[in-house]
Amino acid sequence: MSTYLLEIGTEELPAELAESVISQLELNVNNDLNSSQIKFSEIRVTTTPRRIALTIEGLSLFSEDNIAERKGPPVSQAFHDGKPTNAAIGFARRYDLSPEKLEIRETPKGLFVFAKLIEKGKPVASLLADYLPVWISKIQGRRFMRWGKGDFRFSRPIRWIVSLFDSEVLPFKISGCDPVIQIGNISRPHRLYGSTFQINNAKTYFDQLQDVGVIVDRSRRLSCINDLVLNHEINKKVKPDLTETLLNELTDLVESPLLLTGSFDESFLDLPPEVLSTVMKVHQRYIPLYKLNVEFDPLSLDSRNILFPSFLCISNGLFSAKENIILGNEKVLKARFSDASFFIKSDLLVNSSSRINKLKKVTFAEGLGSLYDRVNRIKWLTSLLTTKLKFDQSDIEKSLKVAYFSKHDLVSNMVDEFPELQGIMGSKYLLNEGESRDVCLGVLEHYKPKGTSDSLPSNNLGNAVSLAERFELILSIFVKGERPSGSSDPYALRRAANGILLILWNKTWQLNINEIINDSLIHWKQLFPSLSFDISCLSRELREFFRQRIVSLLEEKNIDFDIIQAIAGDTTSTSRLLDDPTDFDFRASLLMDMRKNNTLNLLQAVVTRASKLAAKSSISKDVIDPLLVIDKSLFEKDCEIQMFNVLEKLKPLSISGDRLKYKLLADELFLSAEVLSRFFDGEDSVMVMTDDINLRNNRLNLLTILRNQSLVIADFGKLS
């Protein structure tokens, strides 16, 4: 078996491209090899900052033979007295066969002749030569470029290509490159190891690159960097802040990782930890060193009890040059920290309130006014939400203050230079001015959650303003006439709606989203008289948008889809769903627990049977009191009395919106399942659809009340 090697040598590739290239090449190569019936054992794609490498192992020299067959005339027409007729001869000639090569087979319509066609496999090398330019041209990514006078596009200029089938060069051509790329067996080592060298064989590629300072295998480099950081010998009380994002980025920035330790002046520890960390991680790709077992205060104004005045750096240089590399990195970091210190000092000369007016000069979105206007809309929504959520007056006033200061740091020098610190700097500036911690924490955390896996605000003020900010974004963009569609969601409206639901579910808050939408759209109509929109139409769109988000989030929580459908009810209306989304989440989780505990099936069977017969009743679904529609004097059997007693017991538990009673109702329904079953199947069972109209209606009413009481939890008939 043979091995093929393709190495695409380039100028330094952007780190963000690496993982995308690997998945693209693996998919395209696998599809084409299989479609051409080329046998192989493994496809391996990897990248470094200067090269993309593909190896295909276990290759056969030829593709598989392609065997096909064609059906001919019936045997009765193809042969006469054992000799081929003109029909057989003509059929055989069509496929370049002699009549003796034809096969006779039994079919449902009788005996027919068949021609077996064998297309011999093609040389794999020639097939690869055709595929290679296509595979390279199919690699896509952001900001692809042309170079020289050519029109070929790639992430960065291609400087060399190695193409080896075992030890033989497999030539092919890429059109449109300037200068023309030479296809051969000449590769380049680590930049500090010389100019060029020859790859002897595709099988020795990784070992040869290792000898010239390049760890080609991306997963090996990632593990190497991770091990270097975790096993560094600075101090056992140190916790390196190596996130998954930073680890991946470092992996795609170096070909031969070298761990270095640098330091900075302790005076910079007077800066907030988020500032130091952001400069080190985001701007310089350094690894900050935190102190172990120290409780982190998110409002801390300095880093003296949080960070060490040192950092780790992953270099692509030689060990012999490490001293110069460290000095260079320390010099750059000092300049960055000095800039940050200057920005903070200049920001502190201006109080937070005076920054609010500067928001008037910053446009939020076309047609939606300035950031100052947006803050006022957030304040209005905060007032509405905190009133609906029954906050006490003190917390309402504090929430409004959080909303007022929520965006003031967007016009600060620090956030202008480091946008990642929005909210963080605003909260610290307020604390420095003597504002209360809970207000400052609310300003800091109102940006949360930034995704479904992010943490949520820790206090009610932050939660309230987080809700208001997300409602404001969704309402304003919908009013503006834009909608998320497919994978396009430039304003992250889906994420905003997810954040609203996650907060409500986490706090178990009862909030009527239908009312929020309707009240807000009336207010937005007054704010934007020039924007033409129909309130009732837009209200329906927004309700459907939130309904989709609720269903999507519950699916992400692994709630079975039939349970979601059962709780949504038998109507397309989103009324109850959005009247209290937390109620919906609570009931979904309850049914999932019942399914896991094997208590749902028995209950489901009884209620579903009752619901089918209850469909014949004229009683509305909101009637849950058996005394209103059932005449006990018409009972003929004990099972009717027992069922009535069950319904009486269930009545006080069948209150829609009372989450504390759902579990009690479900438990009582389960415990009563046997009694309810006897109504249908026991020795003492009754005929529901009896000829006596009064008895029939009375029994149907019993079943209808049972259905209505169970509908408080779900429509059990929709469960699988």
N, C-alpha and C positions, 0 to 999 in steps of 0.2 A: 504494500500500500504506500501511496505517495503523500507528500505534504506540500501544500502551496502556501507561499508567503507574498503578501502585498504590504509594502510600507510606503505611506504617503508622507513625505517630508515637507514641512511647511515652516513659515515664520511662526512666531509664538501664537498659539491658538487661544482664544478666550476661554477661561475656565468653565463658563456656563455651557459650552458646546459639548464637552466630553461625554456626559451620560447620554445625551441625545444622539450623538454620532454612533455610539455603541449599539443602541437599540435599533436605529435605522438600518445600519449595515447588517446586523444579525438577521433582521426580518427579510430584507431584500435578497441577501445571499441564500438564506434557507429556502425561500420561495422559488428562486430560479434553479437552484440545484435539484430540488425535488421535481419541479416541472419538467426538467430535462432528463430525469431519471439517472442522475449522477449519484453514485453511492459515496457516502462519506461517514466518518465517525464523530467528528466534532468541528464546530465552527467557533472560533475564538477571536473576539474583537477587543482591542484595548487602545488606550491613548496615552500620550504624554503631551507636555506643552508644545513639542516640536514634531510630533509624528502621530499618525493613525495607523495601527497595525492590524492586519487581518491574516489569520492562519486557518487553513482548512486541512484537517488531518484525516487519515484513512481514506484518501481518494483512490478510486480505481482509475486505470488508464483509459478505459472506454466507458461511455454511458451504457446503460442496460439496453438490450435489444428490445425494440418495440414490436409486439406481436398483435396483429389484428386479423379479423376474419370477415369474409363477405359471403352472404347467402346467395346461392344461384338458383337455377331452375329445379323443379321436382325431378326425382330420379327417373320417373316414368318418361319424362321428356329428354333427359340428359343421356340416357343409355337405351340401346335397343339390341336385344340378344347379347348383352354384355359388352357391346361396343359403343364408344362415345358418338353421340349425334352431333350435328352442327351446333345445336344449342350449347352442348358441353364444351365443344372446341372453341366456340366464340367466347364463352364465359371465361375459360382458362386463358385464352390469348389476351383478354382484357387486362389480366394481372400478370402477364408474362410467365405463365405456368403451362406445363404440358397437362393434357387431360388426366394422365395417370396420377398427378399430384392432387387431384381433387378428392375431398373427403366426403363420405356419405354419413348423414346424421339423422336421427329421429327427431321430429319436431311435433308439436301439437297438431299440425296440419299434414303430417305424414313425412315420408323420406325426402330429403332435399340434399343437393350437393353444396359443399362449402369450399371456398378458397382460403387457405391459411397464408397470411402475408407476414413476412419477417423483415423488419427494417433494422439493419445491423446498427449497433451502437456506434457513436461518433467519438473521435479522440477527445478526451476531456480537456486537454490543453487548448485545442482550437475553440471549444465551447467557452472556456474561461476567457480567452482573448477577446471574444465578442461581448461577454458580460461585463468585463472589468471597467471599460469607459462608462458604461451605463450605471454601474454601482456607484462610481465616484461622482458622476453628475447628479445622481439622485440624493446625495447628502444635502440636507437643507438646514438653515438656521438663520439667526438674525444678522443683519448688516453684512451680507455677503458682498464681495468686492471683485472688481476687475483689476488687472495690473498690466503694465507694459502697454502694448498696442492690441492685445488680444481681447476677445469678448467672452472668454470662459470665466465663470464666476465661482468663487470658493471663499470660505471664511477668511483665509489668509493666503498670500501667494504660495504656490507649490514650487518647491526648489529641487526636489528629487523624488524619484519613485523606484523602489526595489520590487521586482516581480520575478519570483523564483518558483519553478516547479521542481521540487527537490533541489538539485544543484544547477539546473539549467535555467537560463534567463528566458522568461516567457514574455515576448514583446507585445505591445499593443499601443494604440495611439489615442491621445486626447487632443482633440482639435480646439483651436482658439486660444492656445497658451502662448505667451510671449515673455521670455524666450521659450523655444520648444523644449519640452521636458524630456530628458534622457531616461529611457527605461532600461534598467540594468541591475547589477548586484552591488552597486556602490552606495553605501549609507554614510551617515555622519554620526559621530559620537556626541557625548556631552560637550557643550560649547568650550569647556575648559580642558578637554582631553585631546585636542588636535583638530584636523580638518576632515579627512574622509578615510574610510576603510572598506574592505570587501567582505560581503556576507558569503560564506562558503556554501552553506546549505540551508534550506528553509528550516530543517530540524534543529539547527544550531543557533538560530536567530536570537532567542532570548538569552542564551548563555554568552554569545558574543557581545551583545549590547551591555550585559552586566559587566563584562571585562573593560568596557570603555565608559563606565560611569553612568549607565542608564538602566533604571529599573522600569522596563517597559510595561509590565503587568500592573494595571491600575489598582487592582485589589491588593496586590502586594505592597505598593507604595502607601496606600491608605492604612493598612495594618502596621506598616513600619512607622509611619508618623504617629499613629495612635499609641504604639508601644513606647516610642521615644518620649512622648509627652508624659505618659502615665508612669514611666520608670525613671524620670529625671531625678537627679540627686541634689536638688536645692535644699529642700526642707520638708520633713515629713508632715508638717502642719500646713502645707500649701495645697490648695485645690485649684488646679489649672482649669480655666474656663474655656474648654475646647468643645464647642457645640458641633452638632452634626453638619450644619451648614458650613462652618469654618473649616472643619476637617475635610470636607469634600472640595472646598475651594483650594486649600493648601495642596491637596493631592494633585490637583490639575494645574498647579503653578510651578512644580519642581519635577526634575527627572531623577535626581539623586538627593533625597532628604538629608539635611544636616541640622541637628538641633543645636541652637545657640541660646545663651542666656544673657539678657541685657538688663540694665537698670536705669532709673531716672531719679532726679533730685527729689528728696522727700517733701520739699515744699509744694510740689504739685499734688500731694495728697490732700491739700486744702480744697481741691476741686471735687465735685460730686463724683461718686463711683461710676455712674452711668456715663458721664462725660469721658472719663479716662478709658472706660471699657469700650465705648463707641469709637473713640480715636484709635485705640489699639486694634480692635477686632475688625471694624468695618472699613477703616481707612488705611490701616497699615498691615492687616492680616497677622497681627501679633496675638499671643495668647496671654491674657491677663492672669495674674496669680492672686486668688482670694485666700483669706485666712479661714481655716477650718473652724467649725463649731461657733461661728459668730452669727448672731441673729441680725439679718439684714433689714435695715429700716429704709423703706422705699422713699422716704422724705429726707434722708440724710443729706446734709449740706457739704460734708467732707468725707474723705475715704480713709482716714487714719486708722480706724478700727476695722476696716473692711478689706483693703487691698495691701499687698506688699509693693514697695517701690522697685519692682523688677518685672520682667516679662520673658516669655519664651518666643523664639522666632525660628521658623523653619526656612532654612536657606537652601539655595540651589548651588552654592559655591563649594570650594574645596576646603578641607579641614585646615590646610596650611594658611589659608587667608582669613580664618575665623575672627581674629582680633580686629582686622580692618573692617570686616563685615559688621561686627558688633558695634564698633565706633560709629560707622555710618548710620546704622539703624537708630542708635541712641541720639545722634545729632538730629535726624529727621523727627524723631518723636518729641524731642525737646522743643523744636520749632512748632510742632502741632499743638503741644500742651500750652505753650506760651500764647499762641493765637487764641486758644480756648479760654485761657485765663483773662486775656484782654477783653474778649467778647462778654464774658460774665461780669467783669468789673464795669464795663460800659452799660450793660443792661441794668445793673443794680443802681445806677445813677438815675434811672427812670422808674417811677412807681408803676405798678401793674395797671391801675385805673387809667393812667394817662395813655397806655398803649391801646385801650379799647377804641378810642377815636381814630387811631391809625388804621383800624380794620376797614374804615369807610373807603379807603383808597385801594383796597384789594378786592378784585372781582372774584366772587364765588363760582358762578357759572353764567354763561350768556342768558340774559333774560331773567335771572334770579337775583340780581342785585349784588351787593358786596358781602364780605364776611361779617360786617357789622349787622347787615340786614339778617343774615343767617342766624347770628347769635340771638337777635330779638325773636326770631321764629322758634329757636330752641327754648328760649325763656318762656314763651307763650305755651309751648307744649309741656314744658316742665311743670308749669302751674296747673295745666289741665290734668296731667298724669298724676301728680302728687295729690290732687284733690280726689280723683277717682280712686286712688289707692289708699285714701284715708290717712295720709300722713298727718301728724300733729302740726300745729302752726309753726313751731320752732323749726322742724325739719323741712317744712315747705319753704320757709324763708332762707334756710341754709342751701337748699337745693337750687333756689333761684340765684343765689350768689355763685354757686358752682357753675350754673349755666352762663351767668354774666362773664365769669372769668375763664370759661372753657377754652377760648381760642386766642386769648391775649398774647400768648408767647409766640404765635405764628409770625408776628412782626418784630420779634426780638432778634438781636444780632446772632445769638447763639443758635437758635433754631433755623435762622436763615442759612447758616453755615453747616449745621448738622440737623437736617430735617427729621432724622430718626428720633430726636429728643423732644418732639412736640408733646405737650402735656407734662412731661417729666420736668422740664425747666420751669414751666408755668407754675407748677405746684411748689417747687423749691423757692422761687422768687416770692410767692405769696407767704410761705412760711417764714421767710427772712423778714417780711414786712409785719409779722405778728399775727397773721391770719390763723384761725383755729385749725387744728390738725385734721378734723373731719372734713372741713371744706377743702383743704389742700389735697387730701386723699381723694376726694371726689373729683377734683380737677385732673389729678394724675390718672385715675382709673376709668374715667368716662369713655376713653378710647377702647376699653375692653368690652367684649372679646374681639380679637382681630381674626379669629377663625374658630371652628367648632372645637378645636383641641386647646384653645387658649383659656387661661384662667379668667374668672368673672370678677367684677368689682366686689370689694369686700364690705363696703358700707352702703346703706340705703341711698345716700346722696349720689354716689357714683352710679349706682344702678338706675336711679330715676333719670339722671341726665344722659346716661348711656342710651336708655330707651328713647328719650326725647330727641337726641341727636340722630338716631337711626330712623325714627319716624319722620323727622324733618327731611332727611336725605331722600327717602323713598317718596314721600308726598311731593316734594319740590320737583324731582326729576320726572315723575309721572305727570304732574301738571304741565311741565315743560314739553311733554309729548314724546319723551324717550322711554324705551322699554328694554329690558334684557331679552336677548333672543339667542337661542342655541348656546354656543360657547362664548358669545359676546355679552359682556356685562361690564362696560367701562367704568361705571360708578360703583361697582360691587354692591348692587342693590340686594342680590340674593344673600350675600354675606351679612348685610345690615339686617335683613328680616330674620335670618338665623340667629343673630345676636339678640334680637328682641325676644324671640321664643326661648332661647337658652336661659336668659335672665328670668323670664316669667316662670319657667319650669323650676329653675334652681331656687327661686325665692317662694315658690308655690303661691305667687300672687294671682288674684282673680282680677283680670282686666278685660273689659269688653272692647275688643278691637273694632267691632262694628261701630260703636259709638265714637271711638277716637277718630276713625276714618271720616265719618259723617260730620262731626263737629269741626274737624280740621279743614275739610274741603270747603265748608262754608266760610271759614276764616281766610283760607287761601284765595278764595274767589274775590274777597275784599282786598287782599294784598296785591293781587295781580289782575286788575280789571282788563288789562290789554291781552292777557292770555285767554284764548277761547277754549273752554272745556265744559262739558256737561257733567254736573255733579253726580247725577244718578248713574250715568254710564261709567264714569271714572271710579265711582264707588264699587261697582260690580267688578271692574278690572282689578282693583286693589284687593278686594276680598278673595278673588280667585288666585291672585298672586300669593297671598298669605296662606290660603288653603294648600297650594302646591308646596310651599315651604314646610308646612306642618307635616304633610305626608312624607316629604323627602327626609326630614330630620328623624321621624319615627322609623323610617326604613333604615337609616344609618344607625339607629339604636337597636337594630335587629328585631324590630317588632314585625311579626308576620303580617303580610299584606292583607290577608282575609280578616284579621283582627282590626286593622286600620279601617277597612271598608265597613265592617260591622259596627264600629263605633261612630263612623260618619253618618250612619242612619240610612233610611230608605228614600232620601230626597237629595236632590242636587243643591239644595239650599245650604249656605255656609253659616246660617244663623247661629245655631247652638255651638258649632265648631269655633267660631270667632267670638262668641259671647264670653267664652272662658277657655282659651287654649290649654290652660293648665289642667282643667277638668278632663279634657281629651287625653292628655298625656297620662294622667293618673289612671283613667279607665283602661287605656291600652296596656300599661304596665301590670295592672291587676289581672287582666285576661291572660297575659303572657305567663304570669306566675301560676295561674290556675292550669294553664296548658302544661307547664313544666311539672306541676304536681299531680297531673292526671286527674284533676277534678272537673275539668271543663266538659269532657265528652258526655258524661251522664246528664249533666245539667242542660247541655246543648240539645241533646236528643229530645228531652221532655218539652223544653220551651219551644223548640222548632215545630214539634208536632202540634202543640197548642196554637202556635202562631198561624199555621196553615188553615186550621179550622176557624180561627178568629178573623181571618180575612173575610168570612161570610157575614160577620157582624157589622152593624151600622154604628157602633159606639166609637167615638173619637179616641185617638191614642193618648190623650192627656187625662183620661179618667182612670184613677187608680184606687178609688174607694169602692169596695164590693157592695156596701150597703146601698149605694146610689142606684144600682142597676140589677141587683140580684134579689129574688124573692125566695127566702128560706122555706116558706110553706110549700114550695113546689118540689123540694128535695124528696126523692124516693129511696135513695140508698145512702149508706154510711159514707161511701167514698166522696159523695158530694158535700157532706157536712165537713169531712176532714179537709177537703180542698178549700172550702170556704174559710175554715179556721186558719189554714196556711196563708190565705190571701189577707186576712185580718192582721196576722202577725207581720206580713211583709209591708203592709200599708205605711206605717210610720218610717220605714226604711227606704221607701221609694220616692225620695224627694230629690228631684233633679238639681244638681249643683252642690249637694251636700256630700263632699268627698269623704267625710268621716264615716258616712253610712254605707258607702258603696261596698266596702269589704264585708260589712255585716249583712248586707242584702245578698251578696254573692254566697256567703257561707250559709245563710238561711235557705236560699234556693237549693243549694247542694244537699243540705241535710233533709230538705223536704222532697227531694227528687223521687224517693221511693213512694211516698204518699201520693204524689202527683201521678206517678206511673200507674198506680192502682186504679185511678180514674179511667184509664184507657184499657188496661190489660188484666187487672186483678179479677178474682172470682166474683167480686162485688162491683165490677166495672159497669159503666152505663153506655147506652147507645146515644151518642150526642145528636145525630141527625135523625131523631125519632119523628114519627108522623105528627105527634102532638106538638103544635106550633109553640105553645107556651113553654112546655118542657124543653123543646129544642132551643128556643131563644135564651132561656134561663141558663142552660148548660153552655151555650156559646158565650154568654156573658161572663161566666166563670173563667173560661179560657181566654177571653179578651182581656179581662183584668190581669190575669197572669202574664199575658204578653206585654201589656202596657207597663206593668211593674218591672219586668225584665228589661224593657226598652230603656229604662233609666240608665242601665249599664251599657247595653249594646243590642243591636238587631241580631240575635243569635242565628236567625235563618241565613245570614250571609257568611257564617263561618264554614270553612271547609269541613 
